[in-house]
């Protein structure tokens, strides 16, 4: 199975399906955590360092292990980088399976030879290109004459210290020294870096840029198209390491938006959720819900949905208990959790996804149309009174019930704390005042080079009270607006650097000595 060139989202649908059915996965020597997420629980994973005394397994040994596992009646996936049919070990490994009498299937993958140039903004063909020739230095001597046609594109997979030999080989075969050339490292990942040069200067420029590891080198007129077609490395937050002080479950939508802008989100929980100290209030509310005490139930967080669902399961109840009761959700993520439980919300804010937005759409109590005037509001122990006061003003009686408690989370690992204080993160996104207080409390203040983005004025005020300068304030209090605001900031910083003729650097690459203060 081909694992693709690096970006885990380039895995094929067929590959993801078969990973989900695998009993054993035999890796090929590179990190595969994101790919293994497709596997079922309990799958056996064999990595290259599982030989005797931790020594790496040779390719032949991995092939033999895969065949033996399959002969034992298990479904085995042999995961190979890129496309195993192109500069891979498909021929040898498939032949070994055939000799052992093991039936096999080949799942092609996206090859680095085509994907990396595409991510670098270099199409391998245009209207004037006669063909594409691909070579890899790791597979023996290269026939440079076959890549010499000046009207074709040459793609060479090579190590960084081999670029000078690649250039010399192509020039010696007849390519002009001034032929446009590009080299890309870590293609299709957020660590991607591309150097554009000419064939005679490429090796020196690669060395100056510090490109290492394996590279994809493209030579030919099509390299000139990168100036207009570069789309990946020019994303507003490309390569930015962004701290999201929320749990992975809570940060899902926000992290997805950051990834779309080219960032690398790191979720660090600043609060932990615990049951209420006394469960009686919650138990009475659940019984009241079943016996018809409430006209509405309002969920203001995903944690509230989780807490009520757990209490339902404890009592042997399910979503059918909500029959005849109107349900409100504060936002799309909370609504999604309710739908997963089998409950379709009757009310989700049409505008701002907050307590204020919920109140703007909430109907006033009407004694003619509403047989019951009471609302069940399961919330955190530290929730504000905005929603309760607004509902009372609309004529409703509210049972404000503590469904869960929020406490400060344990400090993150030492390397994360050091990255926060030492400028290892490019930005921090604060989604509430409590995330500001708790992050500073468990990890310390972010470094002065770190961009501070806040979801609203109150959160920004809390950040400034802690000595932080707020660089980005969301146009509206939503995670979508927060991510968009940070992207606009990154785009403006990039444009300013280019206009000044300076290199485009991430905030973590610019670390002023003095801690900045709130203005």
N, C-alpha and C positions, 0 to 999 in steps of 0.2 A: 504494500500500500504506500502510495506517495503521500507524504505529510505536507507538501507545499514548501514554499520558499522561506517562510518565517512568520508571516502574519497568520495567526490561527484561524481567522475568519475565511481564509482562502482554502480551507479543507473542503473537499467535495462532499456533496450530500451522501453519496454512496459510502464514502469513507466514514463519515459520522455514523451512518446506520450500522456498519459492520463493527465499528469500535464498540457500539452499544450492545452488541451480541457476543463480543469476544470473551473467552475464558482466560486467555493469556495474551499479553502484548509484549513483544520483544522490540526494544528501542534501538536507536542507531547512534547514540552518543551525543545528542543535543537535548536541551531542556524541552520537556513535552507536557508540562503540567496542564496547559490550556487544552491540549488535545485529549489528554486523559480524562478531562471533565465529561467527555462523551461516553465514558465507560460506565458500566454498571458497578454497583458496590460489590467488593470481593474479588474483582478481577486481579489476576496475578500479573505483576509488572516486572519484567526482567530488563535491567539497564546494563550498560557496558561495564559497570564496575562491580558485577556480582560474581566474578570468577573467584578462584582460590585466593584467599587472603586479600580480597578486595581488588585484585589485579583486573584491568579491563579485559573483557572477552574479545577475542579476535573475531573478525567478520565471519570466518568459517565456523567458529564455535557457536556464534549466535544462530547461524543458519541451521547447524546440526541440532541445537537446542529446540528451535522452532519446529523442525521436522519430527523430533522425538515427542514433543508435546502433542502434536497433531495426531501422531500414530496412537497415542494414548486415548484418543476419542475426544479431545478438546479442540475447540475452535481457536485458532491462533492467528493473531495479526502481527505480521512483521512490518514494522513502521520504518520507512526509509525517507530520507530527506528529499525534497523536491519531487521530481518524477523519476521513479526507478528505471524507466525505460530510456532515459536520456542521461548518460554519464552516471548511471547507477549500477547496482549489482544484480539487476533483474535476471540477466542471462544465467549467471552462476547459481543464484539462489533458486530460481525456478527449476534449473537442471537438477539441483540437489534434491528437490522435492520429488521430481519425476523419478529419479533413481531409487528413492526411498518408497515409492509407491504411494505418495501422499497427494491427493487431489488438491489443486490450488486455483485461486482466482487472482487476477491482476487488477488492481485499482489504480489507474493513472493519477498522478498529482500535477499540480501547477508547477511548472519548471521555473527556476530562478533565471534561466536564460531569456525568458520572455517577460516574466512578471517584474523582475527588478528594473529593467529599462522602462517598462510601462509606469512603474511607481516613480521613476526618476524624471518622467515627462519626456521620454525619448521613444517614440514609436519606431519599430525596427524597419518599417517600410513606409515610403511615401510614393507619390506618383512617378518619381524618377528612379526608384531603387529597383535593380534587376534581380536581387535575391538576398538571402541572409545565410551566412556561413557561421556555424557555431563550433567552437573547439574548447577543450579543457586541458590545461597543462598537467593535471594530475593523472592523466591517462596515457602517458608516454609522449614521445616527440610529436610536435605539431607540424603538419604540412602547411607551412606559411604560404606557399605558392597558391594553395587552394583558397586563401583568404585575401589574395592580392588585388582582386578586381575593384577598381576605384569607384565603380557605380553600384557596388553591393555593400551591405552592412556586415561587419565582422563583430561577433560576440565571443569573447574569450573569458572563461572562468579561470582565474589565476590567483595565486597568493600575492600579497602586497609586495614582497621582495622579488617577485618575478615580472613585475610590470616593465622594467627596463629590457628584459629579454623579449617580452611580447612586442614592445615597440621596435626593437632592433630587428626581430624576425619579420615583421610586417614591412618595415622600411627596406630591408634587404630584399624582400620579395617584389618590391616595386611600388609600394604605397608612398605617397608624398609625405615628407616629414611634417608638412603643415596640415595634414588631414585632421579634422575635428575628432577629438577623442574624449571619453568620459569614463570615470571609474567610480563605482558605488560600493560602499560597505554596508553590511547589515540591512540589505534591501528588504523592503516591505514592512519593516518594523519602525518604531519611533526613534530608533537609534540610527536610522539611515542617514548617510552623508555622501554627497556626490561632488566630485571634482571634475570640472570641465576644462579642457586644455587642448593642446595639439599633440600629435603623436610624438614629436621630438621632445616635448617638454613634460609629457604626462608623468613619467617616473619621478622627476624632481618635484612636481606639484603635489603628487600623492605623498611624497615623503614630508614635504613642508606642512601639508594638511594633517599629518599624523594618521592617515588611514592605515589600518592594520587588518589582520585576519584575511579572510578570503574576499576577493573582489569580483565584481562583474564589470568587465571592460567592454565598452562599445566604441567602435571605430567606424566613421563614415559621415557623410553629409547630414544624416538624420540627427546627429548630435546637436546641430544648430537649432533644431526645433524646441529644445528644452527651454530656451529663454521665454517662449510664449506658452508652452504646454506644461511646465512644471506645476503640479497640483498638490502633491503630497507634502513635500518639504516646505511649501509655502503656506500651509495651514496656519491659522492665527496663533495656535498654541503648540505648534509642532515641537515635540520633545519635552515640553514643560512637565515637570513633576509636580502634581497638584495634590495638596493634602485636603482630604474631605473628612472633617471630624464627625463622622457618623458610622454606624455599623454598615457592613456590606449590604444587608437587606434594605436598610433605610436609604442608602446612597445609590441604589440601582439606577434610577432614571437620571440623576445628576451625573453619575460616572459615565453613563452611556453618551450623554451630550458632550462631556469633556473629551471622550475618546473621538467623537466625530470631529472635534476641533483640533485633533492631533495630540492631545495631552495624555499623560500617564497618571490616572488617578490612584491615590493611595488612601484607602479608608482606615481611619483610626477612631474607634469608638471612644467617646468622652463620657458617656453615661451608660449605666447598666440598669436593666429593668428588673424589679423584684416585686413579688406579690404584696398586697397591702398587709399592714401589720395585723389588722383584725378583719377577717373575711366576712363577718356577719352582714355588713352593709351591702356588699356585692351579692351575697346569697339571697338576701331579701329582695333585691332589685330583680334578680333573675326569676324568682318565684312570682314577683309582681308582673313581670313581662309575660309569663305563661298564663297568668290568671286574668289578663286584660286590664292591667292598671295603666298602661301607657298608650297614647296615640302615636307618639314618635319615639324613635331611638336615634341619637345623633352620635356618629363616630368621628372623632376629631384627630385620630392618628391610627397608624397601622398597629401600634402596640395595643390600642384599645380593642381593635378587632380581635387580635390574638388573645387578649385577656378574657374577653367574653366567650370566645370560642372554646377556650380551655375549660372555663367554668361550665359551659354547656355540656362538654364531653364528660366532665366529672359527674354531672347529674343525669347522664344518659340521654341528653337532648340533642337535637340537630336543627338545621336551618328551618325546618317546618314550623318551629315554635314562633317564627316571625310572621306567620300568616295573619293578615289583617292589620299589621303594624307598619306604619310608614317608616322608612329608613333614610337617613341623610348621611352623606360622607363628605368630609371636608375637602377632598381632592381626588385626583385620578388614581393615585397609588392606593389610597385607602379604599376607593371604589373597586379597584382591581382585586384587592384581598377579599372584599365582600363577595364579589362575583365568583371567586375561586371557592368560596364557602357555599355558594348556591343562592346568594341573596343579591337581587338587583336593586341598587339604591333608587329611591324615588326622587331624591334631590342631591345634586352635586352643583357647587357654585358655577354659575355661568361666566363669572369674571375671576376676581382674585380668589385663589385657593387658600383661604384662611378663615378664621372665625368671623371676621368682618365680612368677607365675601359670602359666607354661608348665611349670615343675617340679612344681607341685602336681598336674597332670594327666598328667605323663609316666610311663609304666609302667617298673617296675624290670626290669633285664635278667634274662631267664629262659633258661637254656641249653637247655631242652627246646623252647621255642616260638620262640626267636630264634636262627636259624642263624649270624648274624653279630653281634658285640658292639660294632661301631664306628659312631660318629656323625660325619657331616661337618657342621662348623659354620663357614660362611663369615661373617666379621664385619668390623667396623671395627678399625683398629689400636689404638683407645683403649677398646675394649669392656671392661666389668668381668668379673671372674672368677666371678660368681655362678652363671651357667648351667653353666659347665664344672665347677665344684666340685660342684654338685648332681647332674649327670649321672654323674660319677665315683662319687659316693656311692651312686647307684642301680645301680652295677655296670657302667656303660658305659665304653668307651674313646672318647676324643674327639680328632678331628683339628681343632684350633682354627686355622683358616686365615685369614690377613689377605686379605680380598677387595677391600678398598678402604681408602684413608687419608682421614682427615678433617683438613682444615686450615682455619685461620681465613679467612673470606671477606674480600673487599675491602670497605672502608668504603662505606656507602650514600651516595647523593647528598647534597650539602650541605644541601638543604632538609629532608631526612629527619633528618639529624643535628641540625639546629637544632630541629626539632619534638620530637625525643627529649629534648634538654637544656633546651629552652625551654618545655616543657609543652604542646606541640601535640597530644600523644596523651593520651587519657583513661585508658588502661590498657595495661599490658604483660603478656603471658602468657609465663611461662617454663616450658618443658617438660623441662628438664634443667639440671644444674649447668653444663654446657658452654655452653648458650645464655646463661646469666648472664655468665659470664666473657668469652665472645666478643663479646656485645653491648656490654658496658662497654668492652672493648678496642678495638672498631672505631668506636664512636659516642659513648661517654661514658655517664655515669649518667643515668637518667631523672630528670626534674624532680620535686621533692617533691610536686607536686600529682597526679602520675600514680599510679594504683592499681596495685599490684604483686600479681600472682596467680601462685602456684607450684603445680606438679603434685604435689609430695611434700615430705616433711620435709627430705631431703637438698638438694633444689633451694632450698628456703626458707633453709636454713642458709647456703648459698653466697651467696644474695642478701643476707642480713644481714651476712655477712663483707665484702661490698662496700658496706656502709653504707646498704642499702635496707631500708625497713620493709615487711614482708609483710602485705598487707591481706587476702588471700584464699589459703586453703590448700585444695586439692581434697579432697573427702571420701574419694576413692580415687584412686590414680595412673592416671588415664585422661583423655584430652582431653575426653570428654563430661562428666566430673565437674568438670573445670577450667572449662569454659564455663558449666556450671550454677552453679558457685560464684560466678563473677563476676556472673552474672545475679541471684543472690540478694543479692549485695552492692549492686548497682544498685537493686534493688527496695526494699531496706531504706533506702537513702539517699533514694530518692524519697518513701517513706512518712514518713520523719523530717522532710523539708522541708515536706511538705504539713501535717503535724501542727503544725509550728511556724509555719505561715502564711507560709513563705518561698518564693521562687520555686524551681522545680526546675532546678538548674544541673548541667551536666556537670562532672566534675573539672577539665577544661581551662579551664573558665570561673571556677574558683576557684584562684588561684595564690598560695599563701603565699610570703612573701619569703625565709624561711629554709629551707634544705634540711633535711628531717626526717632523723632518724637512727634506726638500728635500736634496737628495745627489747629 
